[in-house]
Structure formats: C-alpha cells, structure tokens
Amino acid sequence: MAIDWVLTLQEQAEFAKQIADDVTRTLEIADLSTAQAVRLYRVVEQGAQTFDRILDEMDQHDIDDDLVGAAETIADIWTNLSVATANKLRVKQGLAPIEFPPELTE
C-alpha cells in the first residue's frame, strides 16, 4: 500500500502545531510542578520519536524535496518543543537551561 506523504505530513504538521500550542500554554503555568514538567517532557519526546519513525520511513522512499523540506520543518517543531520542555524541567530541578550558540539558532 502506497503512503500518501502529502496527507501524512499535513496530519503531522497539524498535530505538531496543536501539541506546540498545548505545550506553550502549559509551560506558562506559574505553579507547574516538577512531576507535571516530567510528564510533559515525556509526552513531547514520545511525539518526537513517533515523527522520527516517519522520517525513517521517508528516507526509504524517493521523496520530493518539497516534502522533505516540510518534514524537516515539522521535525524542527518537535526539536524546539523538546528543548523547551527539557529547559522547564531543568529549571524546576535547579539546573541551568540548555543554551545554544547564536550561530546555531540563526
């Protein structure tokens, strides 16, 4: 059965954006507990791992460059969510947040 990559990526983009909205709102909660931050981080990591499996599947097919670009954009969303939730957890644990050199974020 052939995979409809356009539909798959549209669904994944929609899902990632919905999760991003939820994560952003949750991270803004002033009294978010460490346990809640841990659960949030795990949920984000699970979503990122699921999308990594989709990327692995795409690598096994001859995928149009536009679709690869779209997939990379979705992967970036998951990476940003992962770093944001990890940083919240680190701060809750009294650790410094992860910072990237400016040349990596431009």
JORA-V22392 format. One record per residue. RES is the residue in one small letter. PHI is phi in radians with two decimals (NA if undefined). PSI is psi in whole degrees, 0 to 359 (none if undefined). Layout:
RES;PHI;PSI
RES;PHI;PSI
This chain:
m;NA;128
a;-1.32;143
i;-1.60;131
d;-1.48;94
w;-1.17;327
v;-1.10;310
l;-1.11;317
t;-1.03;313
l;-1.22;325
q;-1.09;315
e;-1.12;318
q;-1.16;321
a;-1.12;316
e;-1.07;315
f;-1.12;314
a;-1.08;319
k;-1.16;321
q;-1.12;315
i;-1.11;319
a;-1.05;317
d;-1.08;314
d;-1.12;317
v;-1.13;316
t;-1.03;313
r;-1.11;319
t;-1.17;319
l;-1.14;340
e;-1.44;352
i;-1.20;120
a;-1.10;321
d;-1.81;31
l;-1.06;127
s;-1.42;164
t;-1.07;319
a;-1.08;319
q;-1.17;321
a;-1.11;321
v;-1.10;313
r;-1.08;318
l;-1.08;315
y;-1.04;317
r;-1.12;320
v;-1.09;315
v;-1.10;315
e;-1.10;323
q;-1.13;317
g;-1.11;318
a;-1.12;319
q;-1.15;322
t;-1.09;316
f;-1.19;327
d;-1.04;323
r;-1.15;324
i;-1.15;317
l;-1.07;319
d;-1.06;319
e;-1.14;319
m;-1.10;324
d;-1.08;337
q;-1.51;358
h;-2.18;160
d;-1.48;93
i;-1.76;138
d;-1.00;143
d;-1.01;326
d;-1.10;320
l;-1.24;324
v;-1.10;317
g;-1.06;318
a;-1.11;319
a;-1.12;321
e;-1.13;324
t;-1.11;317
i;-1.15;319
a;-1.06;323
d;-1.11;322
i;-1.04;312
w;-1.11;321
t;-1.10;314
n;-1.09;320
l;-1.15;321
s;-1.09;314
v;-1.14;317
a;-1.09;316
t;-1.26;323
a;-1.09;318
n;-1.12;319
k;-1.07;316
l;-1.12;317
r;-1.06;315
v;-1.09;318
k;-1.05;329
q;-1.58;4
g;1.42;17
l;-1.77;160
a;-1.29;145
p;-1.19;158
i;-1.25;129
e;-2.16;144
f;-1.92;144
p;-1.03;146
p;-0.92;323
e;-1.18;341
l;-1.48;342
t;-1.77;358
e;-1.61;none
